[in-house]
Amino acid sequence: MLRSPTFLACLIAGLLLPAFADTPEQAAQKAHDEIWKRFVDEYDLVLDYTALDGTIIRPTPEDCREMKPSALSWGVPNEDGPMFNGLYLDALCTHWKLTQDEDIRAKARRLINGLLRVSTVGKTPGFIARGIATDGKTTYPLGSNDQTTPWHYGIYRFLTDGLATPEEKTKLTAAFIENMKILDQHDWKMPTDGPPCPYRGDFLKPTWEGVPRILFCLKAMYHFTSDESWQKRYLAAAHEKVGKKERPRIDFCREGMVFDPGQGPRHSWTGSEGVVCLRALWEMEKDPELKALYAEGLRHSAELSAKSLSLIEKFDVNGTEVFNIDWRVMNEAWRPQTSEKDAVDVAVAGLRVQSRNSPRLHLEKDYLREPCFAAWVVSLCPDKAYVETQQAAIEKVITHYRFDKAHLSQFFPVESAYWRLQEHAAQ
């Protein structure tokens, strides 16, 4: 029997069978375990990537001060701490709501601690740092709207889902309100922590990048303060006509997610930030007409992201392409930066160098990050009947990957998607 071709074929198939042999529940647990084994650092921040043994090359204070590989720190392993902490809290908070598991709440508290850390490590009020250098206190000078929005959302999620003690509620609500008031004073631009520019990111852009964020900010301030002036500003902003076509902001929300220009045809990971703002707006809104408009935008966003779910078919979970964790190869493209444009140009050039040196990187970005975020976006839709039509495809995403063989952490949204599906089922 051992020499039988049929037996050998079955044995080989079994040995090579990827993680989709798991149930969705088992796969979500494996994703969770891998995140907490390798990707949450000593500062309670979710890393972008590691070697398979958890190794990273953390930037030094000198790297940060010299703005290498760029003032934006794109491509370093701790580039997106507040972004990933805030978004991953969606998974932990939904998980806790459904199970009351105290281990999950403790992990959520760690992520909250990380968010508070990056809001205080800099010297500029309102600045949200991306990550922390080897000395435990130095950071790159530029944050962004993509770091700040998840900072807000993560705290909102932790508070509204009931994880906070009374003391935590007081502390976190005060931190949330303080940051919002600072941004309001800066006309909703994100302060940096020094050169090469005073701001990076803007909530007032008349696009998908800005509209759901500013409405979430204003509505959340009313939600947490009960100050009617914030509600009036929120309604005025929702109906204000903006952009070249002079369209009310609420129209952008009704239409839902669009992908960032120049970022390729499928880009759910950054688009998801507007989606979580829509989700929070839908939750907070009492007016039936506005609530229905937000639900429509969430449905359209889900329909767009659903087109990315099948991209799992292009990802070989057993691929052996090189993933180079040495981000300093990007310094080949480095030059001094004296403006925001300089920083972006240097960062983009550096990413090209990194991509050439790390062929597995773009495969994980395109065919792991995108489907995982897309699955989560679909699951955020409040239309239970629509989500059920996509459930099988979402579960295929959840069970497709070998998380212990992934270098990027951006499979964490499968955990969010799994628990959102459980929430739909419970309803």
C-alpha positions, -999 to 999 in steps of 0.1 A, spaced: 0 0 0 29 24 8 41 21 -28 6 27 -42 4 58 -65 -31 66 -52 -19 64 -16 11 86 -23 -10 112 -41 -34 114 -12 -5 117 13 11 145 -7 -22 163 -11 -27 161 26 7 174 35 4 203 11 -32 211 21 -33 248 31 -52 264 60 -86 263 42 -90 228 57 -99 247 89 -134 258 98 -139 296 98 -138 295 136 -105 276 137 -90 299 111 -100 330 129 -85 316 161 -52 308 143 -52 344 129 -57 357 164 -30 336 179 -5 346 152 -12 383 156 -5 380 194 25 358 189 44 380 164 28 413 156 20 432 188 52 448 200 65 459 234 47 493 230 13 476 225 13 485 188 4 463 159 34 459 135 32 460 97 54 430 91 79 406 107 101 377 97 84 344 103 102 341 136 90 375 147 122 394 140 120 431 129 146 458 123 132 487 145 142 522 134 166 540 157 162 576 170 188 586 144 167 571 116 137 591 128 156 624 131 173 619 98 140 610 82 153 577 68 139 561 47 115 591 47 97 615 70 66 593 65 83 561 75 65 542 48 79 507 45 93 503 80 79 475 102 62 498 127 47 523 102 10 519 110 7 514 148 -24 536 154 -40 526 122 -38 489 128 -45 492 166 -77 512 160 -90 490 132 -81 457 149 -101 468 180 -132 462 159 -125 425 161 -117 424 198 -146 445 208 -171 425 187 -156 393 201 -159 405 236 -195 417 231 -205 382 220 -185 362 245 -176 384 275 -142 368 274 -119 387 298 -88 376 280 -100 394 249 -109 425 269 -74 425 284 -59 424 249 -82 452 238 -69 472 267 -33 467 255 -43 481 221 -60 511 238 -28 516 258 -9 517 225 -32 543 211 -28 565 242 10 561 240 12 573 204 -9 603 212 15 614 239 50 604 227 54 635 205 58 671 216 30 685 194 -6 685 208 -29 665 185 -1 646 168 -6 609 165 27 591 160 30 561 137 54 540 157 82 542 183 120 539 178 145 517 197 148 542 226 111 539 234 103 576 228 115 589 195 92 588 164 91 600 128 77 635 124 47 628 101 14 611 109 -16 613 87 -54 612 85 -50 574 80 -34 571 114 -57 596 132 -91 582 121 -85 547 134 -72 563 167 -106 578 170 -125 547 158 -107 524 182 -115 545 212 -151 549 200 -154 511 196 -140 503 230 -163 528 247 -195 521 228 -192 483 230 -190 485 268 -155 473 275 -144 503 295 -147 505 333 -161 538 346 -126 551 352 -115 541 317 -146 557 302 -138 590 319 -101 589 308 -108 578 272 -137 601 266 -115 630 278 -86 620 255 -110 616 225 -126 650 231 -93 667 236 -79 654 204 -110 664 185 -109 699 198 -73 703 188 -80 691 153 -110 715 151 -86 744 161 -64 733 132 -93 733 107 -93 695 108 -58 691 96 -34 666 113 -5 683 130 29 669 125 57 667 151 82 689 132 97 694 97 94 690 68 58 703 70 32 715 96 4 692 86 -2 658 69 -38 648 62 -71 666 61 -107 657 71 -123 684 49 -114 670 15 -146 668 -6 -139 631 -14 -144 597 1 -111 603 19 -125 631 39 -163 632 40 -172 602 63 -144 612 86 -155 648 93 -191 637 98 -180 610 122 -159 635 141 -188 659 145 -214 633 153 -191 615 178 -185 647 196 -222 652 201 -225 615 211 -198 619 238 -206 654 250 -244 659 244 -235 694 234 -261 705 208 -237 728 191 -218 697 178 -251 682 165 -259 715 146 -224 715 131 -228 679 121 -261 685 103 -248 716 86 -217 698 74 -238 668 62 -259 690 39 -231 715 30 -223 714 -8 -187 708 -14 -163 700 -42 -163 711 -78 -197 697 -84 -211 713 -52 -226 681 -39 -238 678 -3 -215 656 18 -243 632 26 -243 622 -11 -207 610 -8 -218 588 21 -248 574 3 -226 564 -27 -202 547 -4 -165 537 -8 -144 546 -38 -107 536 -40 -79 561 -37 -68 574 -71 -35 561 -83 -35 532 -58 -46 505 -82 -80 490 -90 -86 473 -56 -77 492 -24 -100 482 4 -75 486 32 -74 524 31 -110 527 19 -121 508 50 -114 538 72 -143 557 56 -164 525 59 -159 523 97 -168 560 100 -201 552 80 -207 522 103 -203 544 134 -225 571 119 -252 545 111 -250 533 148 -252 568 163 -278 582 139 -314 585 152 -329 602 121 -345 574 99 -337 592 67 -300 598 75 -296 563 89 -310 548 57 -285 569 37 -256 555 57 -270 520 54 -271 525 16 -235 537 16 -224 507 36 -242 484 11 -225 500 -18 -192 498 -1 -197 461 6 -207 455 -31 -175 471 -42 -152 452 -18 -170 419 -26 -153 420 -60 -120 415 -42 -129 383 -24 -119 360 -52 -84 374 -53 -74 347 -28 -72 324 -59 -41 343 -70 -23 338 -37 -1 307 -32 -1 301 5 30 279 1 49 304 -20 86 307 -14 94 342 -28 118 363 -8 104 387 18 133 410 28 127 425 63 157 449 59 139 481 51 171 500 50 175 490 13 150 519 8 177 544 18 190 540 -17 163 564 -27 168 588 2 174 625 -1 167 655 22 131 665 25 119 701 30 82 698 21 53 673 22 58 666 -15 95 658 -9 85 633 18 59 616 -4 83 615 -34 111 600 -13 87 575 3 72 563 -30 107 559 -45 118 540 -15 88 516 -17 98 508 -53 133 498 -41 118 477 -13 94 460 -37 123 450 -60 142 435 -31 112 418 -16 91 400 -43 68 383 -17 58 417 -3 37 429 -32 20 394 -34 9 397 2 -2 433 -3 -23 425 -34 -36 390 -26 -36 388 12 -42 423 25 -68 432 -1 -91 402 3 -88 402 41 -98 439 43 -125 433 17 -141 405 37 -143 428 67 -158 457 47 -185 433 34 -192 421 70 -197 457 82 -228 461 61 -259 462 83 -280 445 56 -280 410 70 -296 395 39 -269 409 16 -241 397 39 -255 362 39 -252 362 1 -215 368 5 -209 346 36 -195 316 17 -170 339 -1 -160 356 31 -155 322 48 -133 311 19 -111 342 26 -110 335 63 -99 299 58 -76 303 28 -43 315 44 -15 300 64 -11 328 89 21 314 103 36 318 68 24 354 63 49 382 68 24 411 67 1 415 97 -28 426 75 -46 394 77 -60 406 110 -93 418 94 -104 381 89 -108 380 127 -131 411 124 -150 396 96 -155 363 115 -169 381 146 -191 404 125 -206 373 108 -213 359 143 -229 392 152 -252 390 122 -261 354 131 -269 364 167 -292 391 154 
